[in-house]
Amino acid sequence: MNYFEFYELPVSFILDAQEVKRKFLERSKKYHPDFFVNEEAQQQSEMLELSTFNTRAYHALSDFDRRMQYILEMKNQVSEGERYELSPDFLMEMMDINEGLMELKAQHDSAKIETLRKQVRGLFDDLYQEVSSIVEAYREEVSTESDLKKIKDYYYRKKYLLRIQQSLDTFAAHS
């Protein structure tokens, strides 16, 4: 059983956050191990497993990026340790940003930090715009392999950008 089945939700990149939370709380009450302390060890163990599964499901489905990763893993599009090849154009653009970060390490410049932050935010927006219609219209039964490949590319490019953003945030905090 996957997390979507467990929560009786359609496999979708876009979910109602309140609905996911409601399903989590509903199952938390239903499967909480404390309610089964007087039951046999086997049933206690089963409830503990279901409670753990519920927590993992909520963790994966309550966050867009983790949900995207989970769906892509379910569909065998991504795997742990995969060496995905990003497009040369994207890598060139990232190289320019990384050079800007290196310049900041050599000489702190608050204006340059803000410029890079705006550039990275713009790239996040541009990346999502490229796939937003596919992500928002995704339906497991009708979406194509090509759709998943585009979302996979978005996933890896976004991960790369997140690392740059973290570096920028870390550098800015230490300056």
One Martini backbone bead per residue (centre of mass of N, CA, C, O) as a GRO file, in nm:
protein
  175
    1MET     BB    1   0.097   0.037   0.023
    2ASN     BB    2   0.046   0.357  -0.029
    3TYR     BB    3  -0.003   0.676   0.082
    4PHE     BB    4  -0.253   0.738  -0.088
    5GLU     BB    5  -0.415   0.491  -0.009
    6PHE     BB    6  -0.408   0.536   0.298
    7TYR     BB    7  -0.559   0.834   0.244
    8GLU     BB    8  -0.752   0.834   0.004
    9LEU     BB    9  -0.580   0.951  -0.248
   10PRO     BB   10  -0.475   1.092  -0.513
   11VAL     BB   11  -0.235   1.092  -0.742
   12SER     BB   12  -0.067   1.400  -0.656
   13PHE     BB   13   0.106   1.704  -0.650
   14ILE     BB   14  -0.176   1.829  -0.568
   15LEU     BB   15  -0.274   1.913  -0.238
   16ASP     BB   16  -0.467   1.938   0.038
   17ALA     BB   17  -0.339   2.020   0.335
   18GLN     BB   18  -0.591   1.977   0.518
   19GLU     BB   19  -0.653   1.689   0.423
   20VAL     BB   20  -0.391   1.558   0.506
   21LYS     BB   21  -0.414   1.632   0.805
   22ARG     BB   22  -0.682   1.493   0.858
   23LYS     BB   23  -0.584   1.206   0.789
   24PHE     BB   24  -0.363   1.195   0.998
   25LEU     BB   25  -0.538   1.241   1.253
   26GLU     BB   26  -0.732   1.011   1.209
   27ARG     BB   27  -0.503   0.785   1.214
   28SER     BB   28  -0.380   0.855   1.484
   29LYS     BB   29  -0.628   0.773   1.648
   30LYS     BB   30  -0.664   0.481   1.533
   31TYR     BB   31  -0.325   0.387   1.569
   32HIS     BB   32  -0.247   0.445   1.845
   33PRO     BB   33  -0.065   0.261   2.071
   34ASP     BB   34  -0.209   0.352   2.343
   35PHE     BB   35  -0.490   0.204   2.260
   36PHE     BB   36  -0.319  -0.105   2.277
   37VAL     BB   37  -0.201  -0.202   2.565
   38ASN     BB   38  -0.435  -0.445   2.614
   39GLU     BB   39  -0.327  -0.598   2.386
   40GLU     BB   40  -0.182  -0.789   2.189
   41ALA     BB   41   0.130  -0.793   2.061
   42GLN     BB   42   0.051  -0.806   1.763
   43GLN     BB   43  -0.141  -0.560   1.762
   44GLN     BB   44   0.062  -0.358   1.868
   45SER     BB   45   0.257  -0.388   1.630
   46GLU     BB   46   0.060  -0.306   1.405
   47MET     BB   47  -0.001  -0.021   1.518
   48LEU     BB   48   0.287   0.080   1.509
   49GLU     BB   49   0.321   0.050   1.205
   50LEU     BB   50   0.081   0.234   1.125
   51SER     BB   51   0.182   0.484   1.273
   52THR     BB   52   0.447   0.507   1.118
   53PHE     BB   53   0.322   0.520   0.836
   54ASN     BB   54   0.161   0.777   0.890
   55THR     BB   55   0.402   0.962   0.943
   56ARG     BB   56   0.538   0.916   0.668
   57ALA     BB   57   0.304   1.008   0.494
   58TYR     BB   58   0.289   1.295   0.599
   59HIS     BB   59   0.576   1.379   0.536
   60ALA     BB   60   0.547   1.332   0.223
   61LEU     BB   61   0.252   1.482   0.162
   62SER     BB   62   0.293   1.780   0.306
   63ASP     BB   63   0.524   1.814   0.085
   64PHE     BB   64   0.597   1.893  -0.228
   65ASP     BB   65   0.887   1.775  -0.264
   66ARG     BB   66   0.834   1.497  -0.128
   67ARG     BB   67   0.597   1.421  -0.308
   68MET     BB   68   0.749   1.426  -0.572
   69GLN     BB   69   0.953   1.212  -0.498
   70TYR     BB   70   0.754   0.986  -0.435
   71ILE     BB   71   0.624   0.966  -0.712
   72LEU     BB   72   0.885   0.919  -0.873
   73GLU     BB   73   0.949   0.657  -0.723
   74MET     BB   74   0.688   0.502  -0.787
   75LYS     BB   75   0.760   0.556  -1.114
   76ASN     BB   76   1.068   0.506  -1.162
   77GLN     BB   77   1.239   0.798  -1.195
   78VAL     BB   78   1.376   0.774  -0.912
   79SER     BB   79   1.688   0.731  -0.723
   80GLU     BB   80   1.910   0.652  -0.514
   81GLY     BB   81   2.202   0.802  -0.637
   82GLU     BB   82   2.138   0.939  -0.882
   83ARG     BB   83   2.286   1.051  -1.206
   84TYR     BB   84   2.172   1.324  -1.321
   85GLU     BB   85   2.146   1.496  -1.632
   86LEU     BB   86   2.198   1.809  -1.693
   87SER     BB   87   2.172   2.071  -1.872
   88PRO     BB   88   2.399   2.281  -2.009
   89ASP     BB   89   2.240   2.545  -1.977
   90PHE     BB   90   2.186   2.520  -1.678
   91LEU     BB   91   2.484   2.490  -1.587
   92MET     BB   92   2.575   2.766  -1.688
   93GLU     BB   93   2.389   2.932  -1.508
   94MET     BB   94   2.504   2.813  -1.241
   95MET     BB   95   2.794   2.907  -1.281
   96ASP     BB   96   2.735   3.206  -1.255
   97ILE     BB   97   2.631   3.191  -0.966
   98ASN     BB   98   2.882   3.057  -0.840
   99GLU     BB   99   3.068   3.292  -0.907
  100GLY     BB  100   2.919   3.493  -0.729
  101LEU     BB  101   2.979   3.340  -0.466
  102MET     BB  102   3.288   3.356  -0.483
  103GLU     BB  103   3.304   3.662  -0.476
  104LEU     BB  104   3.176   3.685  -0.190
  105LYS     BB  105   3.402   3.537  -0.041
  106ALA     BB  106   3.616   3.755  -0.111
  107GLN     BB  107   3.370   3.986  -0.116
  108HIS     BB  108   3.159   4.150   0.060
  109ASP     BB  109   2.808   4.207  -0.071
  110SER     BB  110   2.491   4.295  -0.014
  111ALA     BB  111   2.390   4.359  -0.300
  112LYS     BB  112   2.482   4.089  -0.427
  113ILE     BB  113   2.314   3.905  -0.253
  114GLU     BB  114   2.039   4.019  -0.341
  115THR     BB  115   2.074   3.961  -0.641
  116LEU     BB  116   2.102   3.653  -0.613
  117ARG     BB  117   1.834   3.602  -0.474
  118LYS     BB  118   1.658   3.707  -0.705
  119GLN     BB  119   1.764   3.515  -0.918
  120VAL     BB  120   1.680   3.252  -0.775
  121ARG     BB  121   1.380   3.313  -0.750
  122GLY     BB  122   1.336   3.338  -1.056
  123LEU     BB  123   1.421   3.047  -1.122
  124PHE     BB  124   1.204   2.905  -0.965
  125ASP     BB  125   0.969   3.027  -1.122
  126ASP     BB  126   1.057   2.935  -1.406
  127LEU     BB  127   1.061   2.634  -1.354
  128TYR     BB  128   0.762   2.604  -1.278
  129GLN     BB  129   0.635   2.720  -1.536
  130GLU     BB  130   0.728   2.482  -1.723
  131VAL     BB  131   0.537   2.259  -1.529
  132SER     BB  132   0.263   2.349  -1.407
  133SER     BB  133   0.052   2.215  -1.596
  134ILE     BB  134   0.144   1.925  -1.538
  135VAL     BB  135   0.130   1.918  -1.230
  136GLU     BB  136  -0.175   2.023  -1.201
  137ALA     BB  137  -0.288   1.786  -1.418
  138TYR     BB  138  -0.215   1.538  -1.279
  139ARG     BB  139  -0.294   1.194  -1.379
  140GLU     BB  140  -0.227   0.876  -1.351
  141GLU     BB  141  -0.424   0.762  -1.590
  142VAL     BB  142  -0.320   1.006  -1.820
  143SER     BB  143  -0.042   1.046  -1.780
  144THR     BB  144   0.278   1.061  -1.903
  145GLU     BB  145   0.603   0.986  -1.937
  146SER     BB  146   0.679   1.268  -2.035
  147ASP     BB  147   0.572   1.416  -1.790
  148LEU     BB  148   0.761   1.279  -1.584
  149LYS     BB  149   1.027   1.375  -1.713
  150LYS     BB  150   0.975   1.677  -1.666
  151ILE     BB  151   0.949   1.655  -1.359
  152LYS     BB  152   1.224   1.535  -1.310
  153ASP     BB  153   1.386   1.772  -1.415
  154TYR     BB  154   1.272   1.972  -1.214
  155TYR     BB  155   1.363   1.829  -0.958
  156TYR     BB  156   1.675   1.851  -1.015
  157ARG     BB  157   1.692   2.156  -1.056
  158LYS     BB  158   1.575   2.234  -0.782
  159LYS     BB  159   1.787   2.097  -0.608
  160TYR     BB  160   2.019   2.267  -0.709
  161LEU     BB  161   1.900   2.542  -0.625
  162LEU     BB  162   1.877   2.478  -0.322
  163ARG     BB  163   2.181   2.459  -0.274
  164ILE     BB  164   2.242   2.747  -0.352
  165GLN     BB  165   2.056   2.881  -0.147
  166GLN     BB  166   2.198   2.764   0.102
  167SER     BB  167   2.470   2.892   0.046
  168LEU     BB  168   2.370   3.181   0.050
  169ASP     BB  169   2.249   3.176   0.336
  170THR     BB  170   2.508   3.097   0.483
  171PHE     BB  171   2.682   3.327   0.387
  172ALA     BB  172   2.501   3.561   0.487
  173ALA     BB  173   2.510   3.475   0.793
  174HIS     BB  174   2.844   3.504   0.805
  175SER     BB  175   2.865   3.826   0.723
   0.00000   0.00000   0.00000
